[in-house]
Amino acid sequence: MGQAPIRVGIDSHAAEADGEGNATYTRNLISALYAEEGDHSLALFAADPAHHFYRGLPPRPRSRAVGVSQGAGILRVALTLGRAAARERVDCLHVQYAGPLRWRRPLVVTVHDLSFLHLPASFPAALRLALRVLVPRNIARASRVITCSEFVRRDIEARYDVAPGKVAVIPLGAVAGFRPRPPEETAGVLARYGLAPGFLFALGRLNRRKNLERLLVAYGRLRRAGVSDAPLVIGGKPDYGVDEVLRRARLSPDSRAVRFMGLIPDADLPHFYGGAACFVYPSLFEGFGLPLIEAMACGTPVVSSDRSALPEVVDGAGLLVDPENVDAIADAIARVLSDVDLARDLGRRGLERSRRYSWAETASRTLTVYREAVDQPR
């Protein structure tokens, strides 16, 4: 016998914000769930049901974007989302971090990380307080909790009273567009930005935990040591608390060699990875580190922080460094730039490692969690 039909509600408003990790997760998960075989339907609770993301989804029976009044951010999730989910008669509701206050049906909560506890200065005070209050409450009342690494699972279980087996670890993946591209194609895309292949590349929403200040110092040391005159290209949109770092970067003697690209279009991003001599990700804290998977899927050697979930993701396919040690960051980059055999080997290992991750697998395992939540005795 086949599985019974299931209707899942997903708080999808994060999909409408370009350049954010929650957006990448929401878009790719929903796209993969739409493509997943099975008798499941989706109600996507959107701020803007006419957003291009929803318009680009293929038809799926009984699946659609449903407008939900935004209200004042947290109030939308706490109040109006629950009413919309009840009207749609969903069997299970999936949210990130926080869900509706009066929701009594199965609830699945994704918690990507607890960075608001580990690096509180990276968050505005109001958001930090809201997360401190809401996250433990929603973990406690959730039917199931999803996170993307064993590191975060252990962190959640250590900090909150969580029943064994309640937290499901479901890694993320890289979409098919992240793959090695023909060099001439990459060179053509990069030329539009005034770039040539061979630069150093860093990517991520620009906030304090991305450790940009130390990366910039390490890059300056490489230039003064004559290791390389390749530019440092940094992609991502500015986030809370990064203004002073950006100001110092513009005043530094290396400012002409540092290119802040802002938000890079999805179609061009694989060429930035593919055109980089090295992808550098010295973050102080990550629950997963999706850019590492994307870089490795493009065959680019990576230098990564040895903190939080990042060693779990890299797993021998890149160089790991202490992100608080500027010399270690500089030395690892220098090794990749100066040792052709090492760079080639890291690129090969990264490609192999990246193949273990896919959004199709993420969606399949998430759908299993939805069914478990619905079938769980209440």
Backbone torsions as a table, in degrees:
resi	resn	phi	psi	omega
1	MET	NA	143.2	177.8
2	GLY	-78.6	168.9	179.1
3	GLN	-75.4	149.2	179.4
4	ALA	-67.8	147.8	176.8
5	PRO	-59.3	147.2	179.6
6	ILE	-136.3	138.4	177.7
7	ARG	-113.3	121.8	-175.2
8	VAL	-113.6	132.6	171.8
9	GLY	-98.8	134.8	179.5
10	ILE	-125.4	125.9	173.0
11	ASP	-72.5	102.1	-168.9
12	SER	-105.3	6.9	-173.5
13	HIS	-60.4	-25.8	178.6
14	ALA	-62.4	-25.5	-179.2
15	ALA	-64.6	-15.7	-174.6
16	GLU	-91.3	0.2	-178.8
17	ALA	-109.0	109.7	-178.2
18	ASP	-68.2	146.7	170.2
19	GLY	77.7	20.6	179.7
20	GLU	-123.7	146.8	-178.3
21	GLY	-60.0	-41.0	178.7
22	ASN	-63.1	-33.7	177.8
23	ALA	-66.6	-44.9	179.0
24	THR	-60.3	-44.2	178.7
25	TYR	-61.3	-50.3	-175.0
26	THR	-64.5	-46.3	-179.0
27	ARG	-61.8	-49.2	-174.1
28	ASN	-71.9	-35.5	176.8
29	LEU	-64.8	-48.4	-179.0
30	ILE	-62.1	-44.3	179.4
31	SER	-59.0	-42.0	179.8
32	ALA	-71.0	-34.2	176.3
33	LEU	-67.3	-35.7	176.2
34	TYR	-64.3	-35.7	-178.3
35	ALA	-82.8	-17.2	-176.7
36	GLU	-69.6	132.9	176.8
37	GLU	-69.8	151.4	179.1
38	GLY	135.2	162.6	-177.0
39	ASP	-94.3	59.0	176.1
40	HIS	-117.1	146.0	176.4
41	SER	-123.7	157.9	-172.7
42	LEU	-127.9	133.1	168.8
43	ALA	-108.6	113.9	-176.5
44	LEU	-98.4	112.0	-175.7
45	PHE	-86.9	104.5	-167.0
46	ALA	-111.0	152.5	168.8
47	ALA	-77.4	-38.0	-179.0
48	ASP	-132.2	92.7	-177.8
49	PRO	-60.8	-17.0	179.3
50	ALA	-90.5	4.2	-179.5
51	HIS	-57.6	147.1	-175.0
52	HIS	-59.7	-27.6	179.7
53	PHE	-61.3	-47.2	-178.7
54	TYR	-68.2	-37.2	179.7
55	ARG	-64.3	-26.6	-177.8
56	GLY	-85.9	-4.6	179.8
57	LEU	-76.4	144.7	178.2
58	PRO	-72.8	160.7	177.6
59	PRO	-63.0	140.7	172.6
60	ARG	-144.3	131.7	-175.9
61	PRO	-53.7	132.8	175.3
62	ARG	61.5	18.8	-179.5
63	SER	-112.4	133.8	-177.2
64	ARG	-164.7	165.2	173.1
65	ALA	-89.0	135.0	-177.9
66	VAL	-119.8	124.8	-179.6
67	GLY	-71.0	134.2	177.2
68	VAL	-128.0	128.6	179.7
69	SER	-54.5	131.6	-177.0
70	GLN	-69.7	-38.2	-176.0
71	GLY	58.7	-133.2	-177.6
72	ALA	-118.6	60.0	174.1
73	GLY	68.1	-96.3	-177.7
74	ILE	-60.6	-36.0	179.7
75	LEU	-62.3	-35.4	178.0
76	ARG	-59.8	-47.7	-179.2
77	VAL	-67.6	-42.1	-174.3
78	ALA	-71.3	-33.3	-170.7
79	LEU	-117.6	-65.9	-170.5
80	THR	-70.9	-28.1	179.9
81	LEU	-63.1	-43.0	-179.3
82	GLY	-62.4	-40.4	179.0
83	ARG	-65.3	-40.7	178.6
84	ALA	-64.7	-41.1	-180.0
85	ALA	-65.3	-37.1	177.7
86	ALA	-66.0	-40.7	179.2
87	ARG	-63.2	-35.7	-179.3
88	GLU	-81.6	-6.2	177.8
89	ARG	54.1	48.4	178.9
90	VAL	-76.2	148.5	177.7
91	ASP	-81.2	-22.5	-175.0
92	CYS	-153.9	142.1	178.3
93	LEU	-117.9	131.8	-178.4
94	HIS	-114.5	124.1	-179.9
95	VAL	-130.8	168.8	172.8
96	GLN	-111.7	121.7	175.7
97	TYR	71.1	-51.1	-173.5
98	ALA	-137.2	142.9	-179.8
99	GLY	-126.8	178.8	-177.5
100	PRO	-65.7	143.8	-173.4
101	LEU	-64.4	-40.7	-171.8
102	ARG	-104.1	16.4	179.4
103	TRP	-73.5	125.4	-176.4
104	ARG	-114.7	-0.3	179.9
105	ARG	-93.6	177.7	-178.3
106	PRO	-54.7	133.6	-177.5
107	LEU	-127.5	127.6	173.9
108	VAL	-111.7	127.3	-177.1
109	VAL	-118.4	123.0	172.3
110	THR	-92.3	127.3	174.8
111	VAL	-120.9	106.6	-175.4
112	HIS	-71.2	-36.1	177.5
113	ASP	-169.8	172.9	177.4
114	LEU	-113.0	41.2	-177.9
115	SER	-62.9	-24.7	178.5
116	PHE	-66.2	-18.3	173.8
117	LEU	-92.9	-38.1	-175.4
118	HIS	-79.6	-38.8	-179.2
119	LEU	-131.6	68.9	-174.6
120	PRO	-61.7	-27.4	-179.3
121	ALA	-65.9	-11.8	178.7
122	SER	-80.8	-2.9	-175.0
123	PHE	-124.1	143.8	170.1
124	PRO	-59.1	149.1	-173.4
125	ALA	-56.9	-43.3	-176.9
126	ALA	-65.0	-43.0	179.1
127	LEU	-66.3	-42.0	179.1
128	ARG	-58.2	-45.3	179.7
129	LEU	-64.5	-43.7	-179.8
130	ALA	-61.0	-43.3	179.4
131	LEU	-65.6	-40.3	178.9
132	ARG	-60.3	-34.6	-178.6
133	VAL	-84.6	-46.4	-170.1
134	LEU	-80.0	-38.3	-174.1
135	VAL	-61.1	-51.2	179.1
136	PRO	-61.7	-35.7	178.6
137	ARG	-64.8	-41.3	-178.8
138	ASN	-74.6	-33.0	173.8
139	ILE	-62.9	-40.9	-177.7
140	ALA	-65.1	-39.4	-175.3
141	ARG	-94.9	-5.8	179.3
142	ALA	-67.7	146.3	171.7
143	SER	-69.9	-44.9	175.6
144	ARG	-141.2	153.2	176.5
145	VAL	-119.0	135.7	177.0
146	ILE	-112.3	136.3	167.8
147	THR	-140.3	171.7	-168.8
148	CYS	-108.4	5.4	177.9
149	SER	-152.2	155.9	175.1
150	GLU	-64.0	-32.9	178.5
151	PHE	-57.4	-48.0	-178.3
152	VAL	-70.6	-37.2	176.3
153	ARG	-56.2	-48.4	179.6
154	ARG	-63.1	-38.3	-179.9
155	ASP	-63.5	-45.9	179.2
156	ILE	-61.7	-46.3	-177.2
157	GLU	-67.8	-30.5	179.1
158	ALA	-74.2	-31.3	-173.7
159	ARG	-95.5	-27.1	-176.5
160	TYR	-125.2	155.1	179.9
161	ASP	-80.7	93.1	-173.6
162	VAL	-116.6	131.7	179.1
163	ALA	-65.5	143.1	178.0
164	PRO	-55.9	135.1	178.4
165	GLY	84.2	-3.0	-178.3
166	LYS	-74.0	-31.5	-177.1
167	VAL	-94.6	120.5	177.5
168	ALA	-99.2	129.1	177.0
169	VAL	-93.2	114.3	179.9
170	ILE	-128.5	101.3	-178.8
171	PRO	-64.2	163.9	178.1
172	LEU	-93.2	-174.9	-179.2
173	GLY	-147.3	-178.9	175.3
174	ALA	-112.7	136.1	179.1
175	VAL	-69.6	165.4	-172.2
176	ALA	-60.4	-24.4	-178.8
177	GLY	-66.1	-19.3	178.4
178	PHE	-87.7	98.7	-178.3
179	ARG	-160.0	161.4	176.5
180	PRO	-59.8	133.4	-178.8
181	ARG	-112.8	158.9	176.1
182	PRO	-58.7	135.3	-177.1
183	PRO	-55.6	-38.1	-178.3
184	GLU	-67.7	-34.0	177.7
185	GLU	-67.0	-45.0	178.6
186	THR	-63.1	-43.5	179.8
187	ALA	-60.6	-37.6	179.7
188	GLY	-66.6	-41.2	178.6
189	VAL	-66.4	-45.6	-177.6
190	LEU	-65.1	-31.6	-179.7
191	ALA	-61.3	-30.1	178.1
192	ARG	-63.9	-23.4	179.5
193	TYR	-100.7	6.2	-178.1
194	GLY	73.3	28.8	-178.1
195	LEU	-119.5	154.4	171.0
196	ALA	-122.3	152.9	178.7
197	PRO	-57.3	152.7	177.1
198	GLY	112.3	4.8	-178.8
199	PHE	-84.1	169.4	168.9
200	LEU	-90.7	142.1	-173.8
201	PHE	-129.2	135.1	172.8
202	ALA	-133.1	146.0	-175.1
203	LEU	-147.7	145.0	174.9
204	GLY	151.9	158.6	175.1
205	ARG	-59.5	125.0	-168.1
206	LEU	-80.4	95.4	173.9
207	ASN	-132.8	-178.6	-171.7
208	ARG	-63.7	-31.3	-176.2
209	ARG	-75.2	-11.8	177.6
210	LYS	-74.2	-9.8	171.3
211	ASN	65.3	35.9	-176.9
212	LEU	-62.5	-36.3	-175.8
213	GLU	-60.0	-45.3	179.1
214	ARG	-70.3	-35.6	176.6
215	LEU	-60.7	-42.6	-179.8
216	LEU	-65.5	-38.6	177.5
217	VAL	-65.5	-44.4	179.3
218	ALA	-61.3	-40.3	179.3
219	TYR	-64.1	-42.1	177.4
220	GLY	-60.2	-39.8	178.4
221	ARG	-65.3	-38.5	177.5
222	LEU	-62.4	-41.9	-179.4
223	ARG	-66.0	-44.0	-178.1
224	ARG	-71.2	-23.3	176.6
225	ALA	-84.1	-3.9	178.8
226	GLY	75.2	17.7	-179.2
227	VAL	-67.6	-41.9	-178.7
228	SER	-163.6	147.2	173.1
229	ASP	-108.3	15.1	178.4
230	ALA	-64.9	141.3	178.9
231	PRO	-68.8	157.3	171.6
232	LEU	-101.1	118.3	-178.6
233	VAL	-106.7	125.4	-177.1
234	ILE	-121.0	120.5	179.4
235	GLY	-107.9	152.2	178.5
236	GLY	127.8	153.7	-178.9
237	LYS	-92.8	146.2	-178.8
238	PRO	-60.2	144.4	-179.1
239	ASP	-127.1	-177.5	-176.4
240	TYR	-56.6	132.7	170.8
241	GLY	82.2	8.0	-175.5
242	VAL	-101.9	-3.0	-174.7
243	ASP	-57.6	-42.6	-177.4
244	GLU	-67.5	-37.5	177.2
245	VAL	-62.8	-43.0	179.8
246	LEU	-66.6	-37.2	178.6
247	ARG	-63.4	-44.3	179.4
248	ARG	-65.3	-36.4	179.1
249	ALA	-62.7	-39.7	-179.4
250	ARG	-69.7	-24.5	-179.1
251	LEU	-94.1	-5.9	-175.6
252	SER	-76.0	157.3	178.5
253	PRO	-65.4	-14.1	-179.7
254	ASP	-99.0	9.8	-171.0
255	SER	-59.2	-34.6	-178.5
256	ARG	-69.2	-21.1	-179.1
257	ALA	-95.2	-3.1	179.1
258	VAL	-105.6	124.6	-178.8
259	ARG	-113.9	113.3	172.7
260	PHE	-90.1	113.8	-172.2
261	MET	-92.4	-10.9	-174.1
262	GLY	68.9	-151.0	-178.6
263	LEU	-76.5	120.5	-179.2
264	ILE	-93.3	128.5	-179.6
265	PRO	-57.0	144.2	-177.7
266	ASP	-55.4	-38.7	-176.8
267	ALA	-66.6	-27.6	-177.3
268	ASP	-93.5	-20.1	-172.9
269	LEU	-58.0	-41.8	177.7
270	PRO	-57.4	-30.3	179.9
271	HIS	-74.9	-30.1	174.1
272	PHE	-66.7	-44.2	175.2
273	TYR	-61.6	-49.5	-175.3
274	GLY	-65.6	-28.3	-179.9
275	GLY	-86.5	-5.4	-177.8
276	ALA	-84.0	139.8	173.3
277	ALA	-72.7	-26.2	-177.9
278	CYS	-159.7	137.7	172.1
279	PHE	-101.9	127.6	-174.1
280	VAL	-116.2	128.1	-176.0
281	TYR	-137.6	76.9	-173.8
282	PRO	-90.8	38.1	-174.0
283	SER	-61.4	146.1	178.2
284	LEU	-79.9	-23.6	-177.7
285	PHE	-162.2	127.6	177.0
286	GLU	-145.4	142.9	173.8
287	GLY	-82.3	-18.3	176.4
288	PHE	-149.4	-69.6	-178.2
289	GLY	101.4	55.6	-176.5
290	LEU	-56.9	-37.6	178.8
291	PRO	-56.0	-28.4	177.2
292	LEU	-64.8	-43.1	178.1
293	ILE	-63.6	-42.2	-179.8
294	GLU	-63.7	-43.5	179.1
295	ALA	-63.3	-45.5	-179.5
296	MET	-64.6	-35.7	178.4
297	ALA	-65.1	-22.8	177.0
298	CYS	-90.6	1.5	178.8
299	GLY	79.7	19.8	-177.1
300	THR	-93.6	130.6	176.0
301	PRO	-65.0	142.4	-175.5
302	VAL	-121.1	145.1	169.0
303	VAL	-117.5	122.5	-172.3
304	SER	-128.4	154.1	169.1
305	SER	-61.0	151.2	177.3
306	ASP	-97.9	20.2	-176.0
307	ARG	-102.5	161.1	171.9
308	SER	51.4	-128.7	-174.5
309	ALA	-85.1	-5.5	-169.9
310	LEU	-66.0	-40.8	175.8
311	PRO	-61.0	-32.3	177.8
312	GLU	-64.6	-38.3	-179.4
313	VAL	-75.2	-45.9	-177.0
314	VAL	-70.9	-48.0	174.4
315	ASP	46.9	54.6	175.4
316	GLY	85.7	-0.4	-177.2
317	ALA	-96.8	7.7	178.5
318	GLY	-157.0	176.8	177.4
319	LEU	-91.6	131.0	179.5
320	LEU	-104.7	139.3	-178.1
321	VAL	-136.7	156.8	171.3
322	ASP	-71.6	115.2	-174.5
323	PRO	-69.2	-13.4	178.4
324	GLU	-93.9	0.4	-179.7
325	ASN	-107.8	102.4	-176.7
326	VAL	-61.3	-40.3	179.4
327	ASP	-62.8	-39.1	179.4
328	ALA	-64.4	-40.4	177.4
329	ILE	-62.5	-48.2	-178.9
330	ALA	-62.7	-42.9	-178.0
331	ASP	-64.1	-40.7	-179.2
332	ALA	-66.4	-42.5	177.0
333	ILE	-61.7	-43.8	179.8
334	ALA	-59.5	-38.7	178.9
335	ARG	-61.9	-44.4	-179.1
336	VAL	-65.5	-41.2	-177.0
337	LEU	-71.7	-30.4	-173.4
338	SER	-97.6	-14.7	-175.8
339	ASP	-116.8	98.8	-176.9
340	VAL	-61.7	-40.5	-179.1
341	ASP	-65.1	-40.8	178.2
342	LEU	-63.6	-46.3	180.0
343	ALA	-59.8	-42.6	-179.9
344	ARG	-65.3	-41.3	-179.9
345	ASP	-66.0	-41.7	178.1
346	LEU	-64.2	-40.2	177.4
347	GLY	-61.3	-42.5	179.0
348	ARG	-65.0	-46.6	-179.8
349	ARG	-64.1	-36.7	178.4
350	GLY	-64.0	-42.5	177.5
351	LEU	-58.9	-45.2	179.6
352	GLU	-62.7	-43.2	-178.8
353	ARG	-64.5	-42.2	-176.0
354	SER	-64.1	-27.0	-178.2
355	ARG	-68.6	-12.1	178.1
356	ARG	-80.5	-7.4	-176.3
357	TYR	-117.9	133.9	174.8
358	SER	-152.7	149.6	177.9
359	TRP	-70.8	-26.3	175.8
360	ALA	-62.7	-42.4	177.2
361	GLU	-67.4	-40.2	177.1
362	THR	-58.4	-45.9	-179.0
363	ALA	-65.8	-43.4	-179.0
364	SER	-60.6	-44.4	-178.9
365	ARG	-71.8	-33.0	177.3
366	THR	-67.6	-40.2	177.6
367	LEU	-61.8	-36.7	175.7
368	THR	-61.8	-41.2	178.0
369	VAL	-63.8	-41.0	176.4
370	TYR	-56.8	-47.1	-178.2
371	ARG	-64.6	-39.6	177.7
372	GLU	-62.5	-40.1	179.4
373	ALA	-64.7	-40.4	-179.8
374	VAL	-69.1	-38.3	-177.1
375	ASP	-80.4	-12.4	-176.1
376	GLN	-67.7	131.2	177.7
377	PRO	-59.6	139.3	-179.6
378	ARG	-118.2	NA	NA
